[in-house]
Amino acid sequence: MSDTSPAHDGAGQGRDPFVDWVRQATPYIHAHRGRTFVVAFGGEAVADARFPDLVHDIALLHGLGIRLVLVHGARPQIEARLQGQGAELRYVNGLRVTDAKALACVKEAAGVVRVEIEALLSLGLANSPMAGVRIPVVSGNFVTARPLGVIDGVDHAHTGAVRRVDHRTLRAVLEQGAVALMPPLGYSPTGEVFNLSAADVARSAAVALGADKLIFMIESATRADAPGLPPNLLAREVDALLTEQAGIPDEIATCLRAGAEACRDGIRRVHLVGRRGDGALLRELFTRDGSGTLVSAEPYEDLRPARIDDVTGILELLRPLEQRGVLVRRSRERLETEIDRFHITERDGLVTACAALYPYPKDDMAELACLAVHPDYRGDRRGDRLLDHIERLVRAQGIGRLFVLTTQTAHWFQERGFQPAGLATLPMEKRILYNFQRNSKVFIKTL
């Protein structure tokens, strides 16, 4: 096993990068077809000269059969209108206060933004990514809202929170092949209009629809603007991160909280994507490692016992190391018969690491074999996590010592507590099978 050894020597020479990318994206294209995604973006994105590029990417998603709900903000547009009237949107303890003058600006700005988005999605000019495309867009009173009311003595007036989302009407819109467009507005049964948080609208819509993904296109560049933000987060880790990590921008913190809450309400994956990166949305959805931060209810990378349908992935992982003499060659037939000995980490269908465990209980020993990490995923302690997992399994079986045979990775194991040992220390069954031509070194760790 080696966390630094290259694999697939010579692979990819003379290959067309575009063709390779399409092939790598194909599993995601199939997986996403017919799924429902809620995509939220701010008014800053709409005001950006590059907004048509994002719309083109959204149109591509629609063309690939993805059902889309778009939730837009309008903060800069609202603030520009308020400034024109010599007023500003007031905040108290981070919450907006929307008086009558501000509400008029909110309604006007939301209407203008909606029209701009509809116009771009209707664009069908030749020699453009939207050539021959016209996407039906439906907006409406999908959100019933309630007033925030008086908090700490402050009346927040026309600022509201989502009370419920009309998921039946939204589903009917999506089933007709249209894109649903939701502004940051909500309505009460008495006819009042409320200024809402776009993040609140997006989260509520995703939960009401049981969406497959909730995606926040944010102004910050996620990990670049928040160095302590990992590429993958569990929902239960969000609160601790926001408490312990200083300097996370308010926008990212808001989306993280909304995403964690969405996960707790049944949404499997929430994505935070820096919208300024060209094609960031496509990279997030159609590449294995994405471009942003993923918040999920369950671990994105699963460590589990191997199954028979993992054989091909394990073989692809082991072959380069076998060719270089790091590991003993195993046939597909042998691997199939021993698959219950293997444990793997899997990332979106890719086997990123594997290890095998062979117990010798009569000798109070077990063998660790075939510990390998995919070359694209080294340096992130996957090997250590697998080793820890194997050691826990050995202890659970009441076995006290773990041994390994290696030709090229002795230092890696020594750094993790394995000690050199002689061939005579191995179980007799293993000694009989020892390959003197390979001359592997023996290391043992007492657990």
Summary of the structure (lengths in Angstrom):
residues: 447
radius of gyration: 27.4
end to end distance: 20.0
largest distance: 89.2
contacts: 1417
relative contact order: 0.10
helix: 40%
strand: 26%
